[in-house]
Amino acid sequence: MQNTTHENWNFKPLPIDKMNWYTEEDAPEGVPVLDLSVLHGAAGHEQQKNALDALRTAVTESGFFYVKNHGIPEQSIGAISNITRAFYGQPEEYKQAFGRHEQIRGYTGYRFESTARFFGTGQGKDLCMKYTMGPELTPEEVRSRVSSEDDIASNAYSANVFPDESFRAAWISYYSLVHHTSMQLLEAMATALNLSPESKDVMRDILIEKSCGELRFFQYPDVPLAACADVPGNNKDRMAAHFDMDVITLLYQTPSDNGFISLEAMIGENFVKIPAIRGTLVVNLGEILRLLMDNRIKATVHRVVRPPQNLHKGSARDVLVFFQAPPLNAKLRPIMLGSDTANDSVFNKLYYDAGNDGYVTFSKLRSHLFGEFIRHMEVTDEQHEADAHLFAQ
């Protein structure tokens, strides 16, 4: 039975070839569309060099780009999308049975999480539902990747939860494909940035097959008319401005039926629209990589915005996001892009304090990064529920 308790919610299958896609010409300035096969030499040396130059510019100046010919078939995207949309259409009581909020796995309900609260960048809750999985690991593999009770408590290796075997198969298939693509992109970045052999070794530490990478499916239903961005006094965000706490993010997004573009990235001094282009993934770099590279690449702030009233119906969109991160026991060292003096960052302080160890584990860096955001969670929940009446069932 479809969930029809909210305005214009619809979870029927979406045929990819019938969607209202944008074209490569619609990509904003500074956000290039790069061909992954060309980056790896499929079109010859000269075109590879040009593509690597464009990649280097993108990661050091905007931190956002598209990638096509990424190796993930539309059939696999359709499989995970449609089976997850069908799940979202089930009654809330059924979906909640697959929620593991404390372990960051499974189902997360509409307006349950607050990116604004975590990052301290606004008010309100995320106007989407989410489903999350991490790496599929045996108990022995988990034990080999953790070294303390804190590692276990981090939930980086929590067990996944799936409604049924078909759902599990679609998710694991996509996870495997997108993780492979993320490794190919990081390898291309290492080449584009002319990394030293030592720094390439650090990148390889990040490229371990079974990482801490998380896959999340965000479903943003239509925004109710009363909650639209141009209603006086309303919040403007579907998800507040933030950067990603990972190494690299690979995002597949569908276009809204009515053409509204929700995703925006801070390119230069302004937020610009990032439209959905068929056959591409949107790629952005995370805070971990920025720290390891001593602020020489961009971990770009981005947000998801609400439509105006005249575009509230048909503004729904799906987003599949893979957040690539190292294993907890990865031995992280600086990835040098030059000989400049190191910046005064969280990672550089930890690395200096490590002394003769010569590395910082990802577990330790991760703990410090998340600790910096705990203070934002002290903001009262009432401030983030101020507009709850706009979304009443």
C-alpha positions in Angstrom: 0.0 0.0 0.0 1.4 3.4 -1.0 2.0 6.0 1.7 -0.2 8.9 0.8 -0.2 10.8 4.0 1.8 13.8 2.7 1.1 16.2 -0.1 2.0 14.8 -3.6 4.1 11.9 -2.3 4.6 9.3 -5.1 6.9 6.3 -5.0 6.1 4.6 -8.3 9.0 3.3 -10.4 10.8 6.0 -12.4 11.9 5.1 -15.9 15.3 6.8 -16.4 14.8 7.4 -20.1 11.6 9.4 -19.4 13.0 11.8 -16.9 13.4 15.6 -17.4 17.2 15.5 -17.7 19.6 18.4 -18.2 22.5 18.2 -20.7 26.2 18.7 -20.4 25.8 22.2 -21.7 23.8 23.0 -18.6 26.8 22.3 -16.3 27.7 25.6 -14.5 31.0 27.3 -15.1 33.8 25.8 -13.1 32.1 22.4 -12.7 33.3 20.4 -15.7 31.9 17.1 -17.1 34.9 14.7 -17.2 35.1 11.3 -18.8 36.5 8.7 -16.5 37.6 6.5 -19.4 39.5 9.4 -20.9 41.1 10.1 -17.6 42.5 6.6 -17.7 43.8 6.9 -21.2 41.1 5.3 -23.4 41.2 8.2 -25.9 45.0 8.5 -26.2 47.7 10.5 -24.4 46.8 14.0 -25.5 43.1 13.8 -24.5 44.1 12.1 -21.3 46.5 15.0 -20.5 43.8 17.6 -21.2 41.3 15.7 -19.0 43.8 15.4 -16.2 44.5 19.1 -16.4 40.8 19.8 -16.1 40.5 17.4 -13.2 43.4 19.1 -11.4 41.7 22.5 -11.9 38.4 21.2 -10.6 39.7 19.7 -7.4 41.9 22.7 -6.5 39.5 25.5 -7.5 35.9 24.4 -7.3 35.9 21.0 -5.6 32.9 19.9 -7.7 32.7 18.2 -11.1 30.7 15.6 -13.0 32.0 12.3 -14.3 30.5 10.3 -17.2 31.4 6.8 -18.5 31.8 5.9 -14.8 31.1 2.2 -15.3 27.8 2.0 -13.4 25.0 0.7 -15.7 21.7 2.5 -15.7 20.2 -1.0 -15.1 21.9 -1.2 -11.7 20.8 2.4 -10.8 17.3 1.6 -11.8 17.3 -1.6 -9.7 18.3 0.1 -6.4 16.2 3.2 -7.1 12.9 1.4 -7.8 13.2 -1.2 -5.0 14.1 1.6 -2.5 11.3 3.8 -3.8 8.8 0.9 -3.3 10.1 0.6 0.3 9.6 4.3 1.0 6.0 3.9 -0.2 5.2 1.4 2.6 3.4 2.4 5.9 5.7 4.1 8.4 5.2 1.3 10.9 6.7 -1.2 8.4 9.7 1.0 7.5 10.5 1.8 11.2 11.2 -1.9 11.7 14.3 -1.5 9.5 15.6 1.6 11.3 18.9 1.4 13.2 19.5 5.1 14.0 22.1 4.5 16.7 24.1 2.3 14.3 23.6 4.6 11.3 22.1 1.8 9.3 18.8 1.1 7.6 15.8 3.5 7.4 15.7 7.1 8.7 12.3 8.8 8.5 11.3 12.1 7.0 12.5 15.1 9.0 14.3 12.9 11.5 17.9 14.1 11.1 19.0 17.7 11.1 22.1 18.6 9.1 21.5 22.2 10.2 21.8 21.2 13.8 25.0 19.1 13.3 26.8 21.8 11.3 25.3 24.8 13.0 24.4 26.3 9.7 20.7 27.0 10.1 17.5 25.6 11.6 15.0 22.9 10.6 15.2 19.3 9.7 16.2 17.4 6.6 13.2 17.2 4.2 13.9 13.7 3.0 13.9 10.0 4.0 17.1 8.1 4.0 18.3 4.5 3.8 22.0 3.7 4.7 24.4 0.8 4.4 28.1 0.4 5.1 30.6 -2.2 3.9 29.5 -5.9 4.1 32.1 -7.5 6.4 32.4 -10.8 8.2 33.0 -10.6 12.0 36.6 -11.6 11.4 37.0 -8.7 8.9 35.6 -6.3 11.4 37.9 -7.4 14.1 40.9 -6.9 11.8 39.8 -3.3 11.2 39.2 -2.1 14.8 41.6 -1.6 17.6 39.6 -0.2 20.5 36.2 0.0 22.1 35.9 3.5 20.6 36.3 2.0 17.1 33.3 -0.3 17.8 31.3 2.5 19.3 31.9 4.7 16.2 29.4 2.4 14.3 31.6 2.6 11.2 31.3 -1.2 10.9 27.7 -1.7 12.1 25.9 -4.6 10.6 23.6 -3.7 7.7 19.9 -4.3 7.7 17.7 -5.0 4.6 14.0 -5.7 4.2 14.6 -8.7 2.0 17.1 -10.5 -0.2 16.1 -8.6 -3.4 16.7 -5.3 -1.6 20.0 -6.5 -0.3 21.2 -7.7 -3.7 20.4 -4.4 -5.4 22.2 -2.4 -2.7 25.3 -4.6 -2.5 25.6 -4.5 -6.3 25.5 -0.7 -6.5 27.8 -0.3 -3.5 30.4 -2.5 -5.2 30.2 -0.6 -8.5 30.3 2.9 -7.0 33.1 2.0 -4.6 35.2 0.7 -7.6 34.4 4.0 -9.4 35.6 6.0 -6.4 38.9 4.2 -6.4 39.4 4.9 -10.1 38.7 8.6 -9.5 41.2 8.8 -6.6 43.8 7.1 -8.8 43.2 9.6 -11.6 43.4 12.5 -9.0 46.8 11.2 -7.8 48.0 11.3 -11.4 46.5 14.7 -12.1 48.1 16.2 -9.0 51.5 14.8 -9.8 51.8 13.3 -6.4 55.1 11.9 -5.2 55.6 8.2 -4.8 55.2 8.6 -1.0 52.0 10.5 -1.3 50.6 8.0 -3.7 51.3 5.3 -1.0 49.1 7.3 1.3 46.4 7.4 -1.4 46.7 3.6 -1.7 46.0 3.3 2.0 42.7 5.0 1.3 42.0 2.7 -1.6 41.6 -0.5 0.5 38.9 -2.6 -1.0 36.5 -2.8 2.1 36.6 0.7 3.5 34.3 2.7 5.9 32.4 4.0 2.9 28.7 4.5 3.4 25.9 4.4 0.8 22.8 6.4 1.4 19.6 6.8 -0.7 17.9 10.2 0.0 14.4 10.6 -1.2 13.2 14.2 -1.3 9.4 14.2 -1.7 7.5 17.3 -3.1 7.7 20.2 -0.7 4.3 21.2 0.6 2.9 24.5 -0.7 2.9 26.1 2.7 6.6 25.2 3.3 8.0 26.6 0.0 11.0 28.9 0.1 9.2 32.1 -1.0 6.5 31.9 1.7 7.4 34.8 4.1 9.2 33.5 7.3 10.0 30.1 5.9 13.3 28.3 6.0 14.9 28.1 2.6 16.6 24.7 2.9 15.7 21.1 2.3 19.1 20.2 3.8 21.3 22.9 5.3 24.7 24.0 4.0 27.5 21.6 4.9 30.6 19.9 3.6 31.1 16.1 3.6 33.1 14.4 6.3 34.8 11.9 4.0 37.5 11.6 1.3 35.4 11.8 -1.8 31.6 11.8 -2.5 29.9 10.3 -5.6 26.3 11.4 -6.1 23.7 10.2 -8.5 20.7 12.5 -8.7 17.5 12.4 -10.6 16.0 15.6 -12.0 12.7 17.0 -10.7 9.7 16.6 -13.0 9.2 20.3 -13.1 12.8 21.2 -13.8 13.6 22.7 -10.4 17.2 22.3 -9.3 17.6 21.7 -5.6 21.4 21.0 -5.3 23.6 24.0 -5.0 27.4 24.3 -4.4 29.4 27.2 -3.2 31.6 27.9 -6.3 33.7 31.0 -5.6 31.6 33.3 -3.4 28.2 32.2 -4.6 25.9 29.2 -4.5 25.3 27.8 -8.0 22.8 25.3 -9.3 24.1 21.8 -10.0 21.6 20.2 -12.4 21.0 16.5 -12.9 22.7 15.4 -16.2 21.9 11.9 -17.5 24.7 9.4 -17.4 26.8 11.4 -14.9 27.7 11.3 -11.2 28.3 14.5 -9.3 31.7 14.4 -7.5 32.8 16.5 -4.6 35.8 16.2 -2.2 35.5 15.7 1.5 37.0 17.3 4.6 39.3 14.4 5.2 41.1 14.7 1.9 41.3 18.5 2.3 43.1 18.0 5.7 45.4 15.3 4.3 46.3 17.6 1.4 46.8 20.6 3.7 44.0 22.7 2.3 45.2 22.5 -1.3 42.0 21.0 -2.6 38.4 22.1 -2.0 36.0 20.5 0.3 33.1 22.5 -1.1 30.1 23.6 1.0 26.8 22.6 -0.6 23.1 22.6 0.2 19.7 21.4 -1.0 17.1 24.2 -1.3 13.3 24.3 -1.4 11.4 25.3 -4.5 9.2 28.4 -4.8 5.4 28.0 -4.6 4.9 27.8 -8.3 7.2 24.7 -8.5 6.2 22.9 -5.3 4.4 20.1 -7.2 6.9 18.0 -9.2 9.9 19.1 -7.1 10.7 15.6 -5.8 14.1 14.0 -6.5 16.1 10.9 -5.6 19.7 11.0 -4.6 22.1 8.1 -4.3 25.3 9.1 -2.4 28.4 7.2 -1.7 30.7 8.6 0.9 34.2 7.1 0.5 36.3 6.9 3.7 39.4 5.0 4.8 39.3 2.0 7.1 39.5 2.9 10.7 43.0 1.5 11.1 44.4 3.2 8.0 47.7 4.9 8.8 47.2 8.4 7.4 50.1 10.7 6.6 50.2 14.1 4.8 49.7 14.0 1.0 52.1 16.6 -0.1 51.4 18.8 -3.2 54.2 21.2 -2.6 56.9 22.3 -0.1 54.9 25.0 1.6 54.7 25.2 5.4 51.9 23.1 6.8 48.7 24.8 7.9 47.5 24.8 11.5 44.8 22.1 11.0 43.4 19.4 13.2 45.2 16.7 11.2 48.6 18.5 11.2 48.4 18.9 15.0 47.6 15.2 15.4 50.4 14.2 13.0 52.9 16.4 14.9 51.8 14.9 18.2 52.2 11.4 16.8 56.0 11.8 16.8 57.9 8.7 15.9 54.8 6.8 15.0 54.8 8.8 11.8 51.1 8.5 11.1 47.6 9.2 12.5 44.9 6.5 12.3 41.7 7.4 10.6 39.9 6.3 13.7 41.7 9.1 15.7 41.2 11.7 13.0 37.5 10.8 12.7 37.0 11.0 16.4 38.4 14.5 16.5 36.5 15.7 13.5 33.1 14.6 14.9 34.0 16.0 18.3 34.3 19.4 16.9 30.6 19.3 15.9 29.2 18.0 19.2 28.7 21.6 20.5 26.2 22.2 17.7 24.0 19.4 19.0 23.5 21.3 22.2 21.1 23.6 20.4 17.6 22.8 21.6 15.5 20.5 19.3 12.6 23.0 19.6 14.5 25.4 17.3 14.7 22.8 14.6 11.0 21.9 15.0 9.7 25.4 14.7 8.2 24.7 11.2 6.9 21.2 12.0 3.3 22.3 11.5 4.1 22.9 7.8 4.7 19.2 7.4 1.8 17.8 9.5 0.2 14.7 8.1 
